[in-house]
């Protein structure tokens, strides 16, 4: 039996400021974990755009799944420590194990404890030290998820504290942003990742009927890792905002809502399962949750990044909210931070603007920054975990404060100021909500409509957007999010800007006309 000294330690999950240790976790209830394995074979995402999927979902695992030898080594090790296998999905590179607290502590060299975290009413289970595995097994494992059950993300929506100056329905903003005509997202599925909350179908019916949408989208709840559609808490605002934005802007789409626990295990499983879902087959995944990069463990980041890479390789676009707390991303150390998963180079990071109109035309659009009134500000900045991608080389992305040449956030933007927010319905009440949480589903709906018109999924569209540049965007040149100021071209507040949907579709079609007889998107 290996001792801890013989093991390789995976990077741990940093404890937040103010966390208080309450004592060891002594529950007799077994715990289920997800072990994420390394990928066999070549990296699955081609460097150049367009890059249609190399393999359909059903064949992906044979090329880019887990190595059977890695699985067998881990199975043997789990058996020696009394852990039970509850599932194995080699195409997603996951092995699900279950065991007692004592068995898991011995197998992974951890001590599970109970922690009181600021803002939470109940204690959570966490690990002060990271999991460790024997040297012959550790290289094959990206992450052991589920031992630490602390929340990893928060929803990026904002309700106005003051009376909004101007409000919009989602279709009104779609018209202002010139969403392409004769499209409604038909034939597409948009996946929404939710780490809490729920929706009530009667609310959706009331909302879409009031907008004059006679055939509303079908909305399906998908349970992930024990998560479920559970309306009745504050996160309902996030869930309803996401569904209503996509459904109102692309009513022809099918919407699949993946409900998962707010843990690194739940977040990873939701993205991975959505990307590989052979039943719903989403062509776009929208994520309105996240947390500062430095609040994640390196192993959790690696696991999440592998799921996002899978999605890109399968031709799925990822739209992700950039955060609502300005350039600090809510941290109190006085330094700028970016939000993850928005900071992943596989995420289309969505920043926020303040949108002012008159007579159905945009009269002003500036960086969303209402921090003086505690109304939030768009996230944005430079990653310290991900290097500057090739498609951002010409965008004059500044270096991170530590000198790192990192990926710039966000990529694109849209109306997010709660004072110029969206009219939505939540738990039987009509409300106005903003935040970059609204921008991710807005862009998801736009990409779904582009997919429909093009007859193919645009997938990881970064390279195309940066090549297209200003012709398909409203360049935002005024305002700041704290550390960073807007300017001509890309900036770390609003990225390339807000969309001109028709111009974007035209440019995408010119870059890569569909082949004759091409299969419609989402069928792989």
BELMOCOR-V427104 format. One record per pair of residues at least 24 apart in sequence whose ideal C-beta (glycine too) atoms are under 6 Angstrom apart, sorted by the first residue. I is the first residue (numbers start at 1). J is the second residue. Records with the same first field share a line. If there is no record, write none. Layout:
I->J, J
//
This chain:
2->134
4->109
7->109, 132, 133, 134
8->135, 138
9->130, 132
10->130, 131, 299
11->130, 297, 298, 299
12->130, 297
13->148, 297
18->118
19->115, 117
20->116
21->113
22->114, 116, 123
23->114
24->113
25->101, 112, 113, 114, 125
30->98, 99, 100
31->104
32->98
33->97, 146
34->94, 96, 145, 146, 265
35->95, 144
36->94, 142, 143, 303
37->66, 70, 93, 140
38->140, 142
39->64
40->67
44->313
45->312, 313
49->463, 464
50->512
53->314, 315, 524
56->524
57->276, 278, 524
60->91
61->90, 91
65->90, 91, 93
66->90, 93
70->140
73->137
77->137
81->106, 107
92->272, 276
108->144
110->147
124->149, 150
125->149
126->150
142->302, 303
143->299, 300, 303
145->264, 265, 268
146->265
149->263
151->262
152->264, 267, 291
153->195, 289, 290, 291
155->235, 238, 288, 289, 437
156->288, 321, 323, 324, 435, 436, 437
157->237, 238, 241, 433, 435, 437
158->324, 376, 418, 434, 435
159->433
160->418, 419, 432
164->419, 421, 432
165->419
166->420
167->421, 423, 432
168->422
169->423
170->245, 248, 249
171->248
173->415
174->249
176->362
177->499, 501
178->500, 501, 502
179->501
180->449, 453, 501, 502, 505
183->449, 452, 453
184->250, 251, 252
185->250, 252, 253, 448, 449, 452
186->252, 452
187->452, 520
188->253, 283, 448, 451, 452, 522
189->254, 256, 280, 281, 282, 522
190->246, 253, 255, 284, 444, 448
191->256, 274, 282, 285
192->242, 257, 286
193->258, 270, 287
194->239, 257, 259
195->260, 262, 289
196->235, 262
197->233, 235, 236, 238, 239
198->229, 230, 231, 239
199->239, 240, 243
200->231
203->425
207->244, 425
211->248
213->251
217->247, 251, 253, 255
218->254
219->243, 255
220->256
221->257
222->256, 258
223->259
224->258, 260, 269, 270, 273
225->260, 261, 266, 269
227->259, 260, 261
228->259
229->259
236->426, 427
237->426, 433
238->288, 437
240->426
241->424, 433, 437
242->288, 441
244->424
245->438, 441, 442
246->441, 444, 445
249->445
250->445, 448, 449
253->448
256->280
264->300
268->303, 304, 307
271->307
272->307
275->310, 311, 314, 316
281->522
283->451, 457, 521, 522
284->317, 444, 447, 448
285->316, 318
286->319, 440, 441, 444
287->320
288->321, 437, 440
290->339, 340, 341, 342
292->329, 331, 337
293->338, 340, 343, 385
296->340
304->341
305->344
308->344, 346
309->346
312->346, 460
315->457, 459
317->447, 459, 461
318->346, 347
319->348, 350, 440, 443, 444
320->347, 349, 440
321->350, 436, 437, 440
322->349, 350, 351, 379, 380, 409, 410, 436
323->379
324->376, 435, 436
326->371, 377, 481, 482
327->381, 481, 482, 483, 484
329->379
335->401
336->381, 483
338->381, 383, 409
339->379
342->409
343->383, 409
345->386, 389, 407
348->411
349->409, 410, 411
350->410, 412, 436, 439, 440, 443
351->378, 380, 410, 413, 494, 495
352->378, 416, 436, 439
353->413, 415, 476, 494, 498
354->417, 420
355->415, 420
365->474, 476
366->478, 479
367->479, 480, 481, 486, 493, 494
368->416, 417
369->479, 481
375->418
377->481
378->481, 493
380->409, 410, 481, 484, 492, 493
381->409, 492
382->406, 408
383->407
391->462, 463, 466
395->490
408->492
410->495
411->495
412->495, 496
413->494, 495, 497, 498
414->439, 442, 498
446->501
450->505, 508
451->521
453->505
454->514
455->514, 518, 520
456->514, 518, 521
457->521
464->511
468->507
472->500, 503, 504, 507
473->497
474->498
//
